[in-house]
């Protein structure tokens, strides 16, 4: 299943802690069962990173949250592509009108 995960900086982190996150990320790898489709670093003071990924179970999602929860508030949302969303929406609308 496709998901989007957002990472917002934990409040109160020092500049050194934030800088350390970059060095830490350079050494860290996604866990097994977590297939990142894209990782985006934002020019935002709040949300710092967005990851689009696939996972078949909750285990790798939990592993990422445990690995980075000290630096970020992490939110995970199920998602679909625009094409899939349009198809699902059309089917749902058709069912609703029956």
NUPA-585389 format. One line per 5 residues: number of its first residue (from 1); their letters; for each residue z, x, y of N, C-alpha, C, O. Coordinates in nm, 3 decimals. Layout:
N
NUM = a = Z X Y Z X Y Z X Y Z X Y  ...
***
This chain:
98
1 = xxxxx = 0.000 0.084 -0.117 0.000 0.000 0.000 0.000 0.089 0.124 0.054 0.200 0.123  -0.061 0.040 0.230 -0.072 0.114 0.355 0.047 0.083 0.446 0.092 -0.032 0.454  0.099 0.187 0.513 0.212 0.174 0.604 0.187 0.255 0.730 0.102 0.345 0.733  0.263 0.222 0.835 0.270 0.302 0.956 0.418 0.334 0.978 0.503 0.246 0.972  0.447 0.462 1.004 0.583 0.507 1.028 0.587 0.567 1.169 0.505 0.652 1.203
6 = xxxxx = 0.684 0.523 1.248 0.701 0.580 1.382 0.831 0.659 1.388 0.931 0.623 1.326  0.827 0.768 1.463 0.941 0.857 1.480 0.976 0.863 1.628 0.897 0.911 1.709  1.094 0.815 1.664 1.144 0.822 1.802 1.258 0.922 1.805 1.344 0.921 1.717  1.259 1.009 1.906 1.365 1.108 1.916 1.503 1.042 1.917 1.523 0.940 1.983  1.596 1.100 1.843 1.735 1.055 1.850 1.786 1.084 1.991 1.753 1.189 2.047
11 = xxxxx = 1.865 0.996 2.050 1.918 1.023 2.184 2.011 1.144 2.183 2.080 1.171 2.085  2.010 1.215 2.294 2.104 1.324 2.313 2.065 1.458 2.255 2.144 1.552 2.259  1.944 1.470 2.199 1.902 1.598 2.144 1.874 1.698 2.256 1.818 1.662 2.360  1.912 1.822 2.234 1.884 1.926 2.332 1.738 1.972 2.319 1.670 1.940 2.222  1.694 2.046 2.417 1.558 2.101 2.413 1.543 2.195 2.292 1.439 2.197 2.227
16 = xxxxx = 1.648 2.271 2.264 1.645 2.362 2.150 1.632 2.286 2.018 1.560 2.328 1.928  1.702 2.173 2.007 1.692 2.092 1.885 1.551 2.037 1.869 1.495 2.039 1.759  1.493 1.988 1.978 1.355 1.936 1.972 1.258 2.047 1.937 1.167 2.027 1.856  1.275 2.163 1.997 1.189 2.277 1.966 1.204 2.317 1.819 1.107 2.353 1.753  1.327 2.309 1.769 1.354 2.341 1.629 1.283 2.246 1.534 1.248 2.285 1.422
21 = xxxxx = 1.262 2.123 1.577 1.192 2.026 1.492 1.049 2.071 1.466 0.995 2.048 1.358  0.987 2.136 1.565 0.850 2.186 1.547 0.847 2.294 1.439 0.761 2.293 1.352  0.940 2.387 1.446 0.947 2.494 1.346 0.978 2.436 1.209 0.922 2.479 1.108  1.066 2.339 1.206 1.102 2.274 1.079 0.982 2.201 1.020 0.960 2.207 0.899  0.904 2.132 1.105 0.787 2.059 1.057 0.683 2.154 0.998 0.615 2.120 0.901
26 = xxxxx = 0.671 2.273 1.055 0.574 2.371 1.006 0.605 2.412 0.861 0.514 2.450 0.788  0.731 2.404 0.820 0.771 2.443 0.684 0.782 2.326 0.587 0.786 2.345 0.466  0.786 2.205 0.640 0.815 2.085 0.559 0.686 2.024 0.504 0.581 2.030 0.569  0.694 1.966 0.385 0.579 1.897 0.324 0.620 1.756 0.285 0.735 1.730 0.250  0.524 1.665 0.293 0.549 1.527 0.250 0.587 1.525 0.103 0.538 1.607 0.025
31 = xxxxx = 0.673 1.431 0.063 0.713 1.424 -0.078 0.601 1.367 -0.167 0.507 1.305 -0.118  0.616 1.389 -0.295 0.523 1.331 -0.393 0.526 1.180 -0.379 0.633 1.121 -0.357  0.411 1.117 -0.391 0.402 0.972 -0.379 0.383 0.922 -0.238 0.375 0.802 -0.215  0.375 1.015 -0.141 0.355 0.981 0.000 0.223 1.045 0.039 0.214 1.167 0.053  0.121 0.963 0.058 -0.013 1.014 0.089 -0.045 0.988 0.236 -0.089 0.879 0.273
36 = xxxxx = -0.023 1.090 0.320 -0.048 1.076 0.464 -0.197 1.067 0.490 -0.273 1.154 0.448  -0.239 0.963 0.560 -0.379 0.945 0.599 -0.403 1.007 0.736 -0.515 1.046 0.768  -0.297 1.016 0.815 -0.306 1.075 0.948 -0.168 1.090 1.007 -0.082 1.003 0.991  -0.145 1.201 1.076 -0.020 1.226 1.147 -0.057 1.256 1.291 -0.136 1.345 1.319  0.001 1.180 1.383 -0.036 1.190 1.524 0.087 1.220 1.607 0.189 1.152 1.594
41 = xxxxx = 0.080 1.322 1.690 0.187 1.359 1.781 0.151 1.303 1.918 0.046 1.334 1.973  0.239 1.222 1.971 0.210 1.150 2.094 0.265 1.223 2.217 0.365 1.294 2.210  0.198 1.205 2.328 0.246 1.257 2.457 0.338 1.156 2.520 0.313 1.108 2.631  0.446 1.123 2.451 0.540 1.020 2.495 0.681 1.076 2.487 0.711 1.157 2.400  0.767 1.033 2.575 0.906 1.078 2.572 0.985 1.005 2.464 1.085 1.057 2.414
46 = xxxxx = 0.942 0.885 2.427 1.016 0.807 2.328 0.961 0.828 2.188 1.019 0.902 2.108  0.851 0.763 2.158 0.790 0.778 2.026 0.716 0.911 2.023 0.625 0.933 2.102  0.756 0.998 1.932 0.701 1.133 1.926 0.590 1.147 1.823 0.494 1.222 1.844  0.602 1.074 1.711 0.509 1.091 1.599 0.478 0.955 1.538 0.565 0.869 1.528  0.353 0.937 1.497 0.310 0.820 1.421 0.238 0.872 1.297 0.151 0.959 1.307
51 = xxxxx = 0.276 0.820 1.181 0.211 0.859 1.056 0.157 0.734 0.988 0.229 0.636 0.970  0.031 0.739 0.950 -0.031 0.634 0.870 -0.036 0.690 0.728 -0.086 0.800 0.706  0.016 0.613 0.631 0.025 0.667 0.495 0.017 0.557 0.391 0.026 0.438 0.421  -0.001 0.600 0.267 0.003 0.510 0.153 0.118 0.551 0.062 0.147 0.670 0.047  0.183 0.453 0.003 0.290 0.477 -0.093 0.295 0.360 -0.189 0.271 0.245 -0.151
56 = xxxxx = 0.324 0.390 -0.314 0.332 0.284 -0.415 0.474 0.241 -0.445 0.497 0.144 -0.516  0.572 0.316 -0.389 0.711 0.278 -0.408 0.791 0.314 -0.282 0.740 0.381 -0.193  0.914 0.270 -0.278 1.000 0.297 -0.164 1.058 0.439 -0.166 1.098 0.491 -0.062  1.062 0.503 -0.282 1.127 0.633 -0.297 1.077 0.738 -0.198 1.161 0.800 -0.132  0.946 0.762 -0.182 0.904 0.864 -0.086 0.930 0.825 0.059 0.950 0.912 0.144
61 = xxxxx = 0.930 0.696 0.088 0.962 0.650 0.224 1.108 0.684 0.254 1.140 0.731 0.363  1.195 0.659 0.159 1.337 0.690 0.175 1.357 0.841 0.190 1.439 0.885 0.270  1.283 0.919 0.113 1.295 1.065 0.120 1.259 1.118 0.259 1.327 1.206 0.311  1.152 1.065 0.318 1.114 1.106 0.453 1.223 1.068 0.552 1.259 1.147 0.638  1.274 0.948 0.540 1.380 0.901 0.631 1.505 0.988 0.620 1.568 1.019 0.721
66 = xxxxx = 1.542 1.026 0.499 1.659 1.111 0.482 1.634 1.252 0.534 1.726 1.316 0.586  1.513 1.301 0.520 1.480 1.437 0.565 1.480 1.449 0.717 1.513 1.555 0.770  1.442 1.341 0.787 1.422 1.351 0.932 1.512 1.260 1.014 1.500 1.258 1.137  1.601 1.187 0.952 1.685 1.093 1.023 1.780 1.156 1.124 1.827 1.089 1.215  1.809 1.285 1.109 1.896 1.352 1.205 1.825 1.378 1.338 1.890 1.392 1.441
71 = xxxxx = 1.692 1.385 1.336 1.613 1.414 1.456 1.547 1.290 1.515 1.525 1.282 1.636  1.516 1.192 1.429 1.437 1.077 1.473 1.496 0.945 1.425 1.559 0.938 1.319  1.474 0.842 1.505 1.492 0.704 1.459 1.357 0.668 1.400 1.254 0.675 1.467  1.357 0.629 1.274 1.233 0.609 1.200 1.216 0.462 1.167 1.307 0.397 1.115  1.098 0.410 1.197 1.062 0.272 1.163 0.939 0.274 1.076 0.846 0.352 1.100
76 = xxxxx = 0.938 0.189 0.974 0.825 0.182 0.882 0.776 0.037 0.874 0.856 -0.056 0.859  0.644 0.020 0.884 0.583 -0.112 0.886 0.468 -0.118 0.786 0.387 -0.025 0.781  0.459 -0.225 0.705 0.339 -0.243 0.624 0.221 -0.269 0.718 0.237 -0.327 0.825  0.103 -0.225 0.677 -0.015 -0.239 0.763 -0.139 -0.262 0.677 -0.139 -0.239 0.556  -0.245 -0.308 0.743 -0.377 -0.321 0.681 -0.479 -0.268 0.781 -0.452 -0.261 0.901
81 = xxxxx = -0.595 -0.233 0.732 -0.703 -0.195 0.822 -0.750 -0.319 0.896 -0.722 -0.431 0.854  -0.822 -0.299 1.005 -0.875 -0.413 1.080 -0.967 -0.498 0.992 -0.961 -0.621 0.996  -1.052 -0.433 0.914 -1.144 -0.506 0.827 -1.068 -0.591 0.725 -1.101 -0.707 0.704  -0.967 -0.532 0.662 -0.887 -0.608 0.566 -0.810 -0.720 0.635 -0.799 -0.830 0.581  -0.757 -0.692 0.754 -0.683 -0.795 0.828 -0.772 -0.913 0.865 -0.729 -1.029 0.855
86 = xxxxx = -0.894 -0.885 0.907 -0.988 -0.993 0.939 -1.019 -1.077 0.816 -1.024 -1.200 0.824  -1.041 -1.012 0.702 -1.070 -1.086 0.578 -0.949 -1.169 0.535 -0.964 -1.285 0.498  -0.831 -1.108 0.540 -0.710 -1.182 0.501 -0.683 -1.297 0.596 -0.644 -1.406 0.554  -0.705 -1.273 0.725 -0.684 -1.379 0.824 -0.779 -1.496 0.803 -0.738 -1.612 0.811  -0.906 -1.466 0.775 -1.004 -1.572 0.750 -0.964 -1.653 0.628 -0.973 -1.776 0.629
91 = xxxxx = -0.921 -1.586 0.522 -0.879 -1.657 0.401 -0.756 -1.742 0.428 -0.747 -1.855 0.379  -0.662 -1.690 0.504 -0.540 -1.765 0.535 -0.571 -1.887 0.620 -0.516 -1.995 0.598  -0.660 -1.870 0.718 -0.699 -1.982 0.803 -0.772 -2.090 0.723 -0.754 -2.210 0.746  -0.852 -2.046 0.629 -0.925 -2.143 0.545 -0.827 -2.221 0.459 -0.842 -2.342 0.443  -0.726 -2.154 0.404 -0.625 -2.221 0.323 -0.543 -2.319 0.407 -0.506 -2.427 0.361
96 = xxx = -0.515 -2.281 0.531 -0.434 -2.365 0.618 -0.508 -2.494 0.656 -0.444 -2.597 0.677  -0.638 -2.489 0.664 -0.713 -2.609 0.703 -0.740 -2.703 0.586 -0.797 -2.810 0.605  -0.701 -2.662 0.466 -0.724 -2.748 0.348 -0.615 -2.851 0.339 -0.616 -2.933 0.247
***
